């Protein structure tokens, strides 16, 4: 088993220290979560101490993973399948059964013609028995059943990896959306401040007779719109942070600040070709590992069904002791002791064709598993290709939108200066302000898309974790 804790997962892989936003999200190994059973904050299973005032990406993921019922369910399922290994190994051991019984009775005998021979007697019998059975040869039925259980355990562990990676990605995505909402509120507050400055300038020019009433009304409209956007972004941040708190098992009104900055970008150039990434995903993705294991389990099930129709050879032994206490009329007390050892050959002769149909059913389930593998491979390839292209385009968009922000901010500053000096127009000023606000929104959206796509891309590779490069 992979050794995941039922609830707690410290998200440090290969000793790489996490930085809240700058950490990369692909680990060098298939198992992306350390097998530590303790929280990195308290050293205890899923115990994080007091509610944090500042929340890092790492702690939010740990708390969400610990509080996610799906991760706990996957862990319990893996434990159940691990126990099934013991069940499959048990036929290799001898079976010993014991029995003990006691009977009492009374016998009355009447001879109508010769009454002197009539009589009655009592009888009590106590018997003890031990029976020993040990299957010596079964044409590989036990071996096939054990092989099937082990492959199902591999599938259960791989499915646990899938659940953990999905929960990891979902937790990190929610954290990034909260950071995006926080950044949007900062920008909308900044735009509202600019709109207030424009309104002050318009009022000053209007009262001095240097501007028309239309300038003042347009400035008021722009300020009202900016204020509405600020209120919207405040609500969006409160909603996202509340969802984050609920996922962590906290009250949605828990006050905490998000540590880190959405603008901080790690160095994440795509240095592998898409063909190499496809191959890596085919080898490492736990969903494919799980389906391949189920195929091997289905093949083992066919071997089990075929072996079930063949003879079995067993070693048997019996030890018994019987004590009979009875009246003299019934020939008095008696003690019986029996010991026996031998070989028993069981030969299935006719089972109503059940084995034949069972093998047909097993073959059909094998075909289903093979089709599931093809379906999963196609699904993974499509998602990997889509996220690869999105990630590549978003990397380019980040550079251009960053330049757009710089240019639009410089343009806004110039136009504001022109308007205050009485040269520019309100239309020009509002256009520059809208251009700046739009550039900031584009940059935030691009950043958010880039971070989320990076998570999904890493999940497609089956290597979601904290990493240096890929």
C-alpha positions as CSV (number, residue, x, y, z in Angstrom):
1,X,0.0,0.0,0.0
2,X,1.1,3.5,-0.6
3,X,0.9,4.4,3.1
4,X,-1.4,7.4,2.9
5,X,-2.8,8.5,6.2
6,X,-6.6,8.3,6.4
7,X,-7.0,12.0,7.0
8,X,-3.7,13.7,7.2
9,X,-1.3,14.4,4.3
10,X,1.8,16.6,4.6
11,X,2.2,18.1,1.2
12,X,6.0,18.0,1.0
13,X,7.5,15.7,-1.6
14,X,11.2,14.9,-1.9
15,X,12.1,17.5,0.8
16,X,11.1,20.4,-1.4
17,X,10.0,23.4,0.8
18,X,6.7,25.0,-0.2
19,X,6.4,28.6,-0.9
20,X,2.7,29.7,-0.8
21,X,2.3,30.7,-4.4
22,X,5.6,30.1,-6.1
23,X,5.6,26.3,-5.6
24,X,5.3,24.1,-8.7
25,X,2.7,21.5,-9.0
26,X,4.4,18.4,-10.4
27,X,6.3,15.9,-8.3
28,X,9.1,13.7,-9.7
29,X,7.6,10.5,-8.4
30,X,4.3,8.8,-9.0
31,X,3.2,9.0,-5.4
32,X,3.0,12.8,-4.9
33,X,2.1,12.9,-1.2
34,X,4.5,12.1,1.5
35,X,3.4,9.1,3.5
36,X,3.7,11.0,6.8
37,X,0.8,10.3,9.1
38,X,1.1,13.6,10.9
39,X,0.3,17.2,10.2
40,X,3.3,19.4,9.4
41,X,1.9,22.0,11.8
42,X,1.4,20.0,15.0
43,X,2.9,16.5,14.4
44,X,-0.5,14.9,15.1
45,X,-3.0,13.3,12.7
46,X,-5.2,16.0,11.2
47,X,-4.7,18.3,14.1
48,X,-3.7,21.8,13.1
49,X,-3.8,23.8,16.3
50,X,-5.7,27.0,16.5
51,X,-7.5,28.6,13.5
52,X,-4.9,30.4,11.4
53,X,-5.0,34.1,11.0
54,X,-3.1,33.8,7.7
55,X,-3.7,30.8,5.5
56,X,-1.0,29.4,3.3
57,X,-1.6,27.2,0.2
58,X,0.0,24.2,1.9
59,X,-2.1,24.4,5.1
60,X,-5.3,25.0,3.1
61,X,-4.6,21.8,1.0
62,X,-3.8,19.8,4.1
63,X,-6.9,20.9,5.9
64,X,-9.1,20.2,2.9
65,X,-7.7,16.8,2.3
66,X,-8.2,15.9,6.0
67,X,-11.8,17.1,5.9
68,X,-12.7,15.6,2.5
69,X,-15.0,12.5,2.9
70,X,-13.9,11.2,-0.5
71,X,-10.2,10.9,0.6
72,X,-11.2,9.1,3.8
73,X,-13.6,6.8,1.8
74,X,-10.9,5.9,-0.7
75,X,-8.5,5.1,2.2
76,X,-11.1,2.8,3.9
77,X,-11.7,1.1,0.6
78,X,-8.0,0.4,0.2
79,X,-7.8,-1.0,3.7
80,X,-10.8,-3.2,3.0
81,X,-9.1,-4.6,-0.1
82,X,-5.9,-5.1,1.8
83,X,-7.8,-7.3,4.3
84,X,-9.2,-9.3,1.4
85,X,-5.6,-10.4,0.7
86,X,-5.7,-12.3,4.0
87,X,-9.0,-13.9,3.0
88,X,-7.4,-15.1,-0.2
89,X,-4.4,-16.5,1.6
90,X,-6.4,-18.4,4.1
91,X,-7.1,-21.5,1.8
92,X,-3.4,-22.2,1.9
93,X,-3.6,-23.0,5.6
94,X,-5.2,-26.1,7.1
95,X,-8.7,-26.0,8.4
96,X,-9.5,-27.5,11.8
97,X,-13.1,-27.8,13.1
98,X,-14.2,-29.1,16.4
99,X,-17.6,-30.3,17.7
100,X,-19.0,-31.4,21.0
101,X,-22.4,-32.9,21.6
102,X,-24.5,-34.5,24.4
103,X,-27.7,-36.5,24.1
104,X,-29.9,-38.1,26.8
105,X,-32.7,-40.5,26.4
106,X,-34.8,-43.2,28.0
107,X,-35.8,-46.5,26.6
108,X,-38.9,-48.5,27.7
109,X,-39.4,-52.1,26.3
110,X,-42.6,-54.1,26.9
111,X,-43.1,-57.7,25.9
112,X,-46.8,-58.5,25.9
113,X,-46.2,-62.3,25.9
114,X,-43.3,-62.4,28.3
115,X,-43.6,-59.5,30.7
116,X,-40.6,-60.7,32.7
117,X,-38.4,-59.6,29.9
118,X,-39.8,-56.1,29.9
119,X,-37.7,-53.3,31.3
120,X,-36.5,-49.7,30.9
121,X,-33.2,-48.0,30.8
122,X,-31.6,-44.5,30.5
123,X,-28.8,-43.5,28.1
124,X,-26.5,-40.4,27.9
125,X,-24.0,-39.9,25.2
126,X,-21.2,-37.3,25.2
127,X,-19.1,-37.0,22.0
128,X,-16.1,-34.8,21.0
129,X,-14.6,-34.6,17.6
130,X,-11.8,-32.7,15.8
131,X,-11.7,-32.7,12.0
132,X,-8.6,-31.6,10.1
133,X,-8.5,-30.7,6.3
134,X,-5.7,-29.4,4.3
135,X,-6.0,-28.8,0.5
136,X,-2.8,-30.0,-1.1
137,X,-3.5,-29.5,-4.8
138,X,-6.2,-27.6,-6.6
139,X,-4.9,-26.9,-10.1
140,X,-4.0,-23.3,-9.2
141,X,-7.3,-22.1,-7.9
142,X,-5.9,-20.6,-4.7
143,X,-3.0,-19.0,-6.5
144,X,-5.3,-17.4,-9.0
145,X,-7.6,-16.1,-6.3
146,X,-4.7,-14.6,-4.4
147,X,-3.4,-13.0,-7.6
148,X,-6.8,-11.5,-8.3
149,X,-7.0,-10.0,-4.8
150,X,-3.6,-8.5,-5.1
151,X,-4.4,-6.8,-8.4
152,X,-7.6,-5.4,-6.9
153,X,-5.5,-4.0,-4.1
154,X,-3.3,-2.3,-6.7
155,X,-6.4,-0.9,-8.3
156,X,-7.7,0.3,-4.9
157,X,-4.5,2.1,-4.1
158,X,-4.3,3.6,-7.6
159,X,-7.9,4.8,-7.2
160,X,-6.9,6.3,-3.9
161,X,-4.2,8.2,-5.8
162,X,-6.8,9.5,-8.2
163,X,-9.1,10.7,-5.4
164,X,-6.2,12.4,-3.6
165,X,-5.0,14.1,-6.7
166,X,-8.5,15.3,-7.6
167,X,-9.0,16.6,-4.1
168,X,-5.5,18.2,-4.1
169,X,-6.3,20.0,-7.4
170,X,-9.7,21.1,-6.3
171,X,-8.3,22.5,-3.0
172,X,-5.5,24.4,-4.8
173,X,-7.9,25.6,-7.5
174,X,-10.2,27.0,-4.8
175,X,-7.3,28.8,-3.1
176,X,-6.2,30.4,-6.4
177,X,-9.7,31.5,-7.1
178,X,-9.7,33.1,-3.6
179,X,-6.4,34.9,-4.5
180,X,-7.9,36.0,-7.8
181,X,-11.0,37.4,-5.9
182,X,-8.6,39.2,-3.5
183,X,-6.6,40.7,-6.4
184,X,-9.8,41.7,-8.2
185,X,-10.9,43.6,-5.0
186,X,-7.6,45.4,-4.8
187,X,-7.9,46.5,-8.5
188,X,-11.6,47.5,-8.2
189,X,-10.7,49.6,-5.1
190,X,-7.8,51.2,-7.0
191,X,-10.1,51.9,-10.0
192,X,-12.7,53.4,-7.6
193,X,-10.0,55.7,-6.2
194,X,-9.1,56.8,-9.8
195,X,-12.8,57.4,-10.5
196,X,-13.1,59.5,-7.3
197,X,-10.1,61.6,-8.4
198,X,-11.7,62.1,-11.8
199,X,-14.9,63.1,-10.2
200,X,-13.1,65.6,-8.0
201,X,-11.4,67.0,-11.0
202,X,-14.6,67.2,-13.0
203,X,-16.4,69.0,-10.1
204,X,-13.6,71.5,-9.8
205,X,-13.6,72.2,-13.6
206,X,-17.4,72.4,-13.7
207,X,-17.7,74.9,-10.8
208,X,-14.9,77.0,-12.4
209,X,-16.8,77.0,-15.6
210,X,-14.1,75.1,-17.5
211,X,-16.2,72.0,-18.1
212,X,-19.7,71.2,-19.1
213,X,-22.3,69.5,-16.9
214,X,-22.0,66.4,-19.1
215,X,-18.4,65.9,-17.9
216,X,-19.6,66.0,-14.3
217,X,-22.4,63.6,-14.9
218,X,-20.1,61.2,-16.8
219,X,-17.6,61.3,-14.0
220,X,-20.4,60.6,-11.4
221,X,-21.6,57.6,-13.6
222,X,-18.1,56.2,-13.8
223,X,-17.6,56.6,-10.0
224,X,-20.9,54.8,-9.3
225,X,-20.0,52.0,-11.7
226,X,-16.6,51.6,-10.1
227,X,-18.2,51.5,-6.7
228,X,-20.7,48.8,-7.8
229,X,-17.7,46.7,-9.1
230,X,-16.0,47.1,-5.8
231,X,-19.1,45.9,-3.9
232,X,-19.4,43.0,-6.3
233,X,-15.7,42.0,-5.8
234,X,-16.1,42.3,-2.0
235,X,-19.0,39.9,-2.1
236,X,-17.1,37.5,-4.4
237,X,-14.1,37.4,-2.1
238,X,-16.3,36.8,0.9
239,X,-18.1,34.0,-0.9
240,X,-14.9,32.3,-2.1
241,X,-13.1,32.6,1.3
242,X,-16.2,31.2,3.0
243,X,-16.2,28.2,0.6
244,X,-12.6,27.7,1.4
245,X,-13.3,27.7,5.1
246,X,-16.2,25.3,4.7
247,X,-14.0,22.9,2.8
248,X,-11.5,23.0,5.6
249,X,-14.2,22.2,8.2
250,X,-14.3,25.7,9.6
251,X,-17.1,28.2,9.9
252,X,-17.6,30.2,6.7
253,X,-17.3,33.4,8.7
254,X,-13.9,32.4,10.1
255,X,-11.6,35.5,9.6
256,X,-8.2,34.8,8.0
257,X,-6.0,36.4,5.4
258,X,-4.6,34.6,2.3
259,X,-0.9,34.3,2.4
260,X,0.9,34.9,-0.9
261,X,0.3,36.8,-4.1
262,X,-1.5,35.7,-7.3
263,X,1.0,37.8,-9.3
264,X,4.0,35.7,-8.1
265,X,4.9,33.3,-10.9
266,X,7.2,30.3,-10.8
267,X,9.5,29.5,-13.7
268,X,7.5,26.8,-15.5
269,X,8.5,26.6,-19.1
270,X,7.4,23.4,-21.0
271,X,10.7,21.7,-21.6
272,X,9.3,18.3,-22.8
273,X,7.6,17.6,-26.1
274,X,3.9,16.6,-26.1
275,X,4.9,13.1,-27.2
276,X,7.1,12.7,-24.1
277,X,4.3,14.1,-21.9
278,X,1.8,11.6,-23.4
279,X,4.2,8.7,-22.7
280,X,4.7,10.0,-19.1
281,X,1.0,10.2,-18.5
282,X,0.4,6.7,-19.9
283,X,3.0,5.3,-17.5
284,X,2.2,7.3,-14.4
285,X,-1.4,8.3,-14.3
286,X,-3.1,6.3,-11.4
287,X,-6.4,6.0,-13.3
288,X,-4.7,4.0,-16.0
289,X,-2.8,2.0,-13.3
290,X,-6.1,1.2,-11.7
291,X,-7.8,0.0,-15.0
292,X,-4.7,-2.1,-15.9
293,X,-4.8,-3.7,-12.5
294,X,-8.5,-4.5,-12.9
295,X,-7.7,-6.1,-16.3
296,X,-5.2,-8.4,-14.6
297,X,-7.7,-9.1,-11.8
298,X,-10.3,-10.1,-14.5
299,X,-7.8,-12.4,-16.1
300,X,-7.1,-14.0,-12.7
301,X,-10.8,-14.4,-12.1
302,X,-11.0,-16.5,-15.3
303,X,-8.3,-18.8,-14.0
304,X,-10.2,-19.1,-10.7
305,X,-13.4,-20.2,-12.6
306,X,-11.5,-22.7,-14.8
307,X,-9.7,-24.2,-11.8
308,X,-13.0,-24.5,-9.9
309,X,-14.1,-27.3,-12.3
310,X,-11.0,-29.4,-11.7
311,X,-10.3,-32.0,-8.9
312,X,-8.9,-31.1,-5.5
313,X,-6.7,-33.3,-3.3
314,X,-6.9,-32.8,0.4
315,X,-5.3,-34.4,3.5
316,X,-7.9,-35.2,6.1
317,X,-7.7,-36.4,9.7
318,X,-10.2,-37.1,12.4
319,X,-10.0,-37.6,16.2
320,X,-13.1,-38.5,18.2
321,X,-14.0,-39.6,21.6
322,X,-17.5,-40.9,22.6
323,X,-18.7,-41.6,26.1
324,X,-21.9,-43.5,26.6
325,X,-23.4,-43.9,30.1
326,X,-26.4,-46.3,30.0
327,X,-28.3,-48.8,32.1
328,X,-27.3,-52.4,32.4
329,X,-30.4,-53.3,30.3
330,X,-28.8,-51.4,27.4
331,X,-25.5,-53.3,27.8
332,X,-23.9,-50.9,30.2
333,X,-21.4,-48.0,29.8
334,X,-19.2,-47.7,26.7
335,X,-16.2,-45.6,25.6
336,X,-15.2,-45.2,21.9
337,X,-12.0,-43.6,20.7
338,X,-11.4,-43.1,17.0
339,X,-8.4,-41.8,15.0
340,X,-8.2,-41.6,11.2
341,X,-6.0,-40.0,8.6
342,X,-6.2,-40.2,4.8
343,X,-6.4,-38.4,1.4
344,X,-9.6,-37.1,-0.1
345,X,-10.0,-36.5,-3.8
346,X,-13.0,-34.3,-4.8
347,X,-14.0,-34.6,-8.5
348,X,-16.7,-32.3,-9.9
349,X,-18.8,-34.4,-12.2
350,X,-21.7,-32.2,-13.1
351,X,-22.7,-28.7,-11.9
352,X,-25.6,-27.8,-14.2
353,X,-23.2,-26.0,-16.6
354,X,-22.7,-23.2,-14.1
355,X,-18.9,-23.2,-14.6
356,X,-19.3,-22.9,-18.3
357,X,-21.5,-19.8,-18.0
358,X,-19.3,-18.4,-15.2
359,X,-16.3,-18.5,-17.5
360,X,-18.3,-16.7,-20.2
361,X,-19.3,-14.0,-17.8
362,X,-15.7,-13.6,-16.7
363,X,-14.5,-13.3,-20.3
364,X,-17.2,-10.6,-20.9
365,X,-16.0,-8.7,-17.8
366,X,-12.4,-8.8,-19.1
367,X,-13.5,-7.3,-22.4
368,X,-15.4,-4.5,-20.5
369,X,-12.2,-3.7,-18.6
370,X,-10.1,-3.6,-21.8
371,X,-12.6,-1.1,-23.3
372,X,-12.5,0.9,-20.1
373,X,-8.7,1.2,-20.5
374,X,-9.1,2.5,-24.1
375,X,-11.7,4.9,-23.0
376,X,-9.6,6.2,-20.1
377,X,-6.5,6.5,-22.3
378,X,-8.5,8.6,-24.9
379,X,-10.0,10.8,-22.2
380,X,-6.6,11.4,-20.7
381,X,-5.0,12.2,-24.0
382,X,-7.8,14.7,-24.9
383,X,-7.5,16.4,-21.6
384,X,-3.7,16.5,-21.7
385,X,-3.7,17.9,-25.2
386,X,-6.3,20.6,-24.3
387,X,-4.5,21.6,-21.1
388,X,-1.1,21.6,-22.9
389,X,-2.3,24.0,-25.5
390,X,-4.1,26.2,-23.0
391,X,-1.0,26.4,-20.8
392,X,1.2,27.3,-23.8
393,X,-1.2,30.0,-24.9
394,X,-1.7,31.4,-21.4
395,X,2.1,31.7,-20.9
396,X,2.2,33.9,-23.9
397,X,-0.9,35.9,-22.8
398,X,0.7,36.6,-19.4
399,X,3.6,38.5,-21.0
400,X,1.3,40.5,-23.3
401,X,-1.3,41.3,-20.7
402,X,1.5,42.5,-18.3
403,X,2.7,44.9,-21.0
404,X,-0.9,46.0,-21.6
405,X,-1.3,46.9,-17.9
406,X,1.9,49.0,-18.0
407,X,0.8,50.8,-21.1
408,X,-2.7,51.4,-20.0
409,X,-1.6,52.7,-16.6
410,X,0.9,55.1,-18.2
411,X,-1.8,56.2,-20.6
412,X,-4.2,56.9,-17.7
413,X,-1.7,58.9,-15.8
414,X,-1.0,61.1,-18.9
415,X,-4.7,61.6,-19.7
416,X,-5.4,62.5,-16.0
417,X,-2.7,65.1,-16.1
418,X,-4.0,66.5,-19.4
419,X,-7.5,66.7,-17.9
420,X,-6.4,68.5,-14.7
421,X,-4.5,71.0,-16.8
422,X,-7.6,71.7,-18.8
423,X,-6.4,70.1,-22.1
424,X,-8.0,66.6,-22.2
425,X,-11.7,65.6,-22.3
426,X,-13.8,63.5,-20.0
427,X,-14.4,61.0,-22.8
428,X,-10.7,60.5,-23.2
429,X,-10.2,60.2,-19.5
430,X,-13.0,57.6,-19.0
431,X,-11.7,55.6,-22.0
432,X,-8.3,55.5,-20.5
433,X,-9.7,54.4,-17.1
434,X,-11.8,51.7,-18.7
435,X,-8.8,50.5,-20.7
436,X,-6.7,50.2,-17.5
437,X,-9.5,48.4,-15.6
438,X,-10.0,46.0,-18.6
439,X,-6.3,45.3,-18.8
440,X,-6.2,44.4,-15.1
441,X,-9.2,42.2,-15.4
442,X,-7.6,40.4,-18.4
443,X,-4.4,39.9,-16.4
444,X,-6.2,38.5,-13.4
445,X,-8.2,36.1,-15.6
446,X,-5.1,35.0,-17.4
447,X,-3.3,34.4,-14.2
448,X,-6.1,32.4,-12.7
449,X,-6.5,30.4,-15.9
450,X,-2.8,29.7,-16.0
451,X,-2.6,28.5,-12.4
452,X,-5.7,26.3,-12.7
453,X,-4.6,24.9,-16.1
454,X,-1.2,24.1,-14.6
455,X,-3.0,22.1,-11.8
456,X,-5.1,20.2,-14.3
457,X,-2.1,19.6,-16.6
458,X,-0.1,18.2,-13.6
459,X,-3.1,16.0,-12.7
460,X,-3.2,14.7,-16.3
461,X,0.4,13.7,-15.9
462,X,-0.4,11.8,-12.7
463,X,2.3,13.7,-10.8
464,X,0.4,16.4,-8.9
465,X,2.5,17.7,-6.1
466,X,5.2,20.3,-5.3
467,X,8.0,20.2,-7.8
468,X,10.9,22.0,-9.3
469,X,10.5,21.4,-13.0
470,X,9.1,19.0,-15.5
